[in-house]
Amino acid sequence: MQPAIEVLQVAKRFGAVQALAGVDLTVRQGEFFGLLGPNGAGKTTLISALAGLVRADAGEMRIMGHDVVADYRHARRLLGVVPQELVFDPFFTVRETLRIQSGYFGLRDNERWIDALLDHLDLTGKADANMRSLSGGMKRRVLVAQALVHRPPVIVLDEPTAGVDVELRQGLWQFVRGLNRDGHTIVLTTHYLEEAESLCGRIAMLKAGRIVALDTTSNLLDRLSGHRLRLRLAAGSPLPEALAARCGSSGTIDLELRTYDEVEDVLRLLKVAGARIEDMEVGRPDLEQVFVEVMRKS
Amino acid sequence: MNARSGFPTLLYKELLRFWKVGFQTIAAPVVTSLLYLLIFSHVLAAHVRVYETVSYSAFLVPGLVMMSVLQNAFANSSSSLIQSKVTGNIVFVLLPPLSYAEFFAAYTLAAMARGLLVGAGLLAVTAWFVELRWNAPHWILAFGALGGAILGTLGIIAGIWADKFDQLAAFQNFLIMPLTFLSGVFYSIHSLPEFWRTISHYNPVFYMVDGFRYGFIGMSDFPPGVSLAVVAGCFVGLAGLTLLLLKTGYKLRM
């Protein structure tokens, strides 16, 4: 089976800035793939190059086997991109916007799918409203609908939940998860790492135009061995000397442990000192900690 | 997979865009040109007679119509592109599988359509109080269409090149306006001193206006066949340049 996306040694420079420095990446069909990195890492440049908005200086890119430059017509029909910026055409209504976008892909009679998209994205009531009259969240949903209007098998979402409220975010993820279950390949960039952790099966981390980590989400989480223990003590509880330095001003203690056996040692120390525990939480490192660690080391 | 072209939709979108604000894009330019006609024909009719058998008003109307066609064709493609670039919605036409030739054709045809609509509107209104001749309608159509196409093409170049509205305004005010106003809309170049007459021959808009006017009154400063060749040559050159800009993605695909 052809990979959904193939990126081979892609480089792009904007003046003095090397936005992409020889990126290699393969995304398999049906994956929910995360593309993470700090601002300026090259995520949007990589997506733009895939979509034909940016011309790479070197390298090759393919969507489902179709070169994005030499065979751009095929490649673009297979790709749907939700841009990061909240852009819209103020001359048209929501339905006109979707009809026009549909027509750009050669689809003239696409009304049933447009209605389905409006319904899924809770926009039916706004179908005949001018784009200018919509709230930011609604405009974001129209952008999602525009990216899906030609039923692309590969969908790229460039920070789709930036500045979006919780309700819309959850609704959007439910919809995108459904698309992924139906076989669509999803590529997501986001600064909300908890979203990437819960949604993405594999993740690539970019820094200064290079991929510095690429693995399954679970393997990335396993990179940081050990466990996290968080304790909250009752006010006025005495502290053992060994833990005193780890106690925050709010009375919480955060400890990184190699094994669960060490929990027992900590609890014994507290008991001997006469401290009373109000709350305790044992967990594994999250993607945010992994991300910080990867960025620090690379 | 459905592989039909997106060109008809892009053309439809560009037509719908100006049609939705028709008061601003069609009615207003007609009124402006009408004011030019009323003022100039009233002031100059008794003093100027360019051709013995043609009244000044009958001479002026074709020039004003052509000027409207040209200015509105330019305004259509240039404003559409600069607005899309500044607001960022240009991505909606860059993401789909549209070729650069389809892009060019859609923007140029929409610009021609607006220019010709304004021109037709102005003719319809002036026909009430100026007796017009219709000497050779095929020349009128040929020069009207080619003139609209040339300025529509120039509008695409300006829209692609300009990053800000004031850069576009500079293009319009320092290039398009002088070329159109100094093209013999209000006078015959035979009434100019030798130096300015020679300079006028290097202005391609002069040939558009002169040939277009010939279609009405049957008289011109230059043979209409030669003018048509000059105008067609200009279009081919500008179209080639525009297609090259679009193909390379200049200022559109970074």
Interface residues (C-beta under 8 A of the other chain):
Chain A: F14 S48 A51 G52 L53 V54 R55 Y72 R73 H74 R76 R77 L79 V81 P83 E85 V87 F88 D89 P90 F91 F92 E96 I100 Q101 S102 G103 Y104 F105 G106 L107 R108 Q146 H150
Chain B: M1 N2 A3 R4 S5 G6 P8 T9 L10 Y12 K13 L16 R17 K20 V21 S84 T87 G88 N89 V91 F92 V93 L94 L95 P96 P97 L98 S99 G249 R253 M254
